[in-house]
Amino acid sequence: MTGYRTTSVDATRQLATAMATLAQPGDLLLLVGDLGAGKTAFTQGFAGGLGIDEPITSPTFTLARSYKGRMVLNHLDVYRLENVQEAEDLGLGELLEGGVTLIEWGDTIAPVLPADYLELRFTFGEDDDDRNLATRIVGPTWSARQRTITELLGPWAC
């Protein structure tokens, strides 16, 4: 895992905006971390990087939302799912075919996802607004971009 640090919500969004420049159709990102750790702020910045200007909120109760920018952004929050089977009922296969998909609490449904994704693990830092972000690449799609990710996120490296 590679580690990064942000010191504000805006910095988390800026890091995500930078990450969005690497997005390709079919990409899958799993956002993992406690409540309030920065998953939705990351998604907001990522959406901005895709040219999406509508408000992004966590789809905790609707489970999934799609937004149109330079490519479709599928934003899922699977926190409320009671079992992995419910994730399959969301039509994940179709969502993963088009655009880029970010799944909050994605580690909870990893067994039903393709083994080709970027995991972003958010933890709280020392100060209230500090966030630590660890990336873990699973599969070939993101592995091919590992060097670019490291260079792009260099300003936030810890």
C-alpha positions in Angstrom: 0.0 0.0 0.0 1.1 3.5 -0.8 0.2 6.3 1.7 -1.0 9.9 1.3 -2.1 12.6 3.6 -4.5 15.5 3.3 -5.0 18.3 5.9 -8.5 19.5 4.9 -11.7 18.5 3.1 -10.6 20.7 0.2 -7.3 18.9 0.0 -9.0 15.5 -0.1 -11.2 16.8 -2.9 -8.1 18.2 -4.7 -6.3 14.8 -4.5 -9.5 13.1 -5.9 -9.7 15.7 -8.7 -6.1 14.7 -9.6 -7.0 11.0 -9.5 -10.0 11.6 -11.9 -7.6 12.6 -14.6 -6.6 8.9 -14.8 -10.1 7.6 -14.9 -11.1 5.3 -17.8 -14.4 3.7 -18.7 -14.9 0.5 -16.7 -12.7 1.6 -13.8 -13.7 0.5 -10.3 -12.6 2.2 -7.1 -13.5 0.9 -3.6 -13.6 3.6 -0.9 -13.1 2.2 2.5 -13.1 3.9 5.9 -15.1 4.8 9.0 -18.0 7.2 8.9 -16.7 10.7 8.3 -13.3 9.6 7.1 -13.5 11.3 3.7 -15.1 8.9 1.2 -17.9 11.3 0.1 -15.5 14.2 0.0 -13.2 12.2 -2.3 -16.1 11.3 -4.5 -17.1 15.0 -4.7 -13.5 15.9 -5.9 -13.4 13.0 -8.3 -16.7 14.1 -9.8 -15.4 17.6 -10.2 -12.4 16.2 -12.0 -14.8 14.5 -14.4 -16.6 17.8 -15.1 -19.6 17.0 -13.0 -21.0 20.1 -11.4 -24.1 18.9 -9.7 -24.1 18.3 -5.9 -22.6 14.9 -4.8 -24.0 13.4 -1.6 -23.6 9.9 -0.3 -26.3 7.7 -1.7 -26.7 5.8 1.6 -30.5 5.4 1.2 -30.8 5.2 -2.6 -27.7 3.0 -2.8 -26.6 4.2 -6.2 -26.5 7.4 -8.3 -25.1 8.1 -11.7 -23.8 11.5 -12.9 -22.7 12.6 -16.4 -19.5 14.4 -17.0 -16.7 13.6 -19.5 -17.7 10.0 -18.6 -20.5 8.6 -16.4 -19.7 8.4 -12.7 -21.6 5.7 -10.8 -21.5 6.4 -7.1 -22.7 3.6 -4.8 -22.9 3.4 -1.0 -23.4 -0.2 0.2 -23.2 0.6 3.9 -26.9 -0.4 4.4 -26.7 -3.8 2.6 -27.3 -6.7 4.9 -25.5 -9.3 2.7 -23.4 -9.7 -0.4 -26.3 -11.1 -2.4 -28.1 -7.7 -2.2 -25.1 -6.2 -4.0 -25.6 -8.5 -6.9 -29.2 -7.3 -7.1 -28.1 -3.7 -7.7 -27.1 -4.6 -11.2 -23.4 -4.2 -10.6 -22.4 -5.8 -13.8 -24.2 -3.2 -15.9 -22.9 -0.3 -13.8 -19.3 -1.6 -14.1 -19.5 -1.7 -17.9 -20.1 2.0 -18.4 -18.2 4.9 -16.9 -16.2 4.8 -13.7 -17.7 3.3 -10.5 -16.9 4.4 -6.9 -18.3 2.3 -4.2 -18.3 3.5 -0.6 -17.8 0.6 1.9 -16.7 -1.4 -1.2 -14.6 -3.8 0.8 -17.8 -5.3 2.2 -18.9 -6.6 -1.2 -15.4 -7.3 -2.7 -16.3 -11.0 -3.1 -18.8 -10.2 -5.8 -16.7 -7.6 -7.6 -14.2 -8.2 -10.4 -10.7 -8.7 -9.0 -9.6 -5.6 -10.8 -9.9 -2.3 -8.8 -8.2 0.4 -6.8 -8.9 0.4 -3.1 -8.6 3.7 -1.3 -8.6 3.3 2.5 -9.3 6.4 4.5 -8.3 6.9 8.2 -8.4 9.8 10.5 -5.1 11.7 11.1 -3.8 13.6 14.1 -5.7 16.8 13.6 -9.5 17.0 13.1 -9.3 17.6 9.4 -6.3 15.4 8.7 -6.9 12.2 6.6 -4.6 9.4 5.7 -5.2 7.6 2.5 -3.7 4.3 1.5 -4.0 2.9 -2.0 -4.0 -0.8 -2.9 -4.1 -2.0 -6.4 -5.8 -5.3 -7.3 -5.6 -6.6 -10.8 -4.1 -5.4 -14.1 -6.1 -2.2 -14.9 -4.7 -0.1 -12.1 -1.4 -1.9 -12.0 -0.6 -0.5 -15.4 -1.1 3.0 -14.0 0.8 2.6 -10.7 3.7 4.8 -11.6 1.4 7.5 -12.9 -0.6 7.4 -9.7 2.5 7.7 -7.6 3.7 10.7 -9.6 0.3 12.4 -9.7 -0.3 12.0 -6.0 3.3 13.0 -5.1 2.3 16.3 -3.4 0.2 14.3 -0.9 2.7 11.5 -0.2 3.7 10.8 3.4 
